[in-house]
Amino acid sequence: MTLIYTLNYHLGILERHETVTIASLLAREKMSELEKISEEQKGVFPAPYSDYSYESSIRESLLPGISEVSLIVRRDKEEIRFSELVRKPK
């Protein structure tokens, strides 16, 4: 019984790490895109990652010429938030 519990526990940890890793890679790509177009977006990533969704927001920062880009990537119950300061496009 202990062996089955331990195996299930570790498989759960492995699945969460996989989700966080994939979400981080998808977010990095989406953040690069948002830096260029500078508009809020909401949607789902293309296949094979269609079970991951995203929502972005852009706010003015206190620094002149700088915006704060925030991105939330979700999969099932997991939610990962990213934020970055970027120069406003001219």
VENFENRA-V619142 format. One record per residue. N is the residue number from 1. SS is DSSP state (alpha for helix, beta for strand, coil for the rest). PHI is phi in radians with two decimals (* if undefined). Layout:
[[N SS PHI] [N SS PHI]]
//
This chain:
[[1 coil *] [2 alpha -1.09] [3 alpha -1.11] [4 alpha -1.14] [5 alpha -1.05] [6 alpha -1.09] [7 alpha -1.09] [8 alpha -1.08] [9 alpha -1.05] [10 alpha -1.22] [11 alpha -1.14] [12 alpha -1.12] [13 alpha -1.10] [14 alpha -1.07] [15 alpha -1.12] [16 alpha -1.13] [17 alpha -1.10] [18 alpha -1.11] [19 alpha -1.08] [20 alpha -1.13] [21 alpha -1.12] [22 alpha -1.11] [23 alpha -1.07] [24 alpha -1.12] [25 alpha -1.16] [26 alpha -1.13] [27 alpha -1.14] [28 alpha -1.04] [29 alpha -1.14] [30 alpha -1.18] [31 alpha -1.10] [32 alpha -1.07] [33 alpha -1.15] [34 alpha -1.16] [35 alpha -1.06] [36 alpha -1.41] [37 alpha -1.68] [38 coil 0.91] [39 coil -2.44] [40 coil -1.23] [41 coil -2.46] [42 beta -2.62] [43 beta 3.01] [44 beta -2.13] [45 coil -1.26] [46 coil -1.22] [47 coil -1.00] [48 coil -1.59] [49 coil -1.93] [50 coil -1.22] [51 coil -1.54] [52 coil -1.85] [53 beta -2.03] [54 beta -2.48] [55 beta -2.59] [56 beta -2.03] [57 beta -2.50] [58 beta -2.25] [59 beta -2.21] [60 beta -1.25] [61 coil -1.75] [62 coil -1.27] [63 coil -1.51] [64 coil -1.15] [65 coil 1.37] [66 beta -2.14] [67 beta -2.06] [68 beta -1.81] [69 beta -1.78] [70 beta -2.04] [71 beta -2.41] [72 beta -2.01] [73 beta -1.98] [74 beta -2.16] [75 beta -2.59] [76 coil 0.92] [77 coil -1.58] [78 beta -1.45] [79 beta -2.38] [80 beta -2.14] [81 beta -1.94] [82 beta -2.27] [83 beta -2.56] [84 beta -2.67] [85 beta -1.62] [86 beta -2.37] [87 beta -1.28] [88 coil -1.25] [89 coil -1.16] [90 coil -1.54]]
//
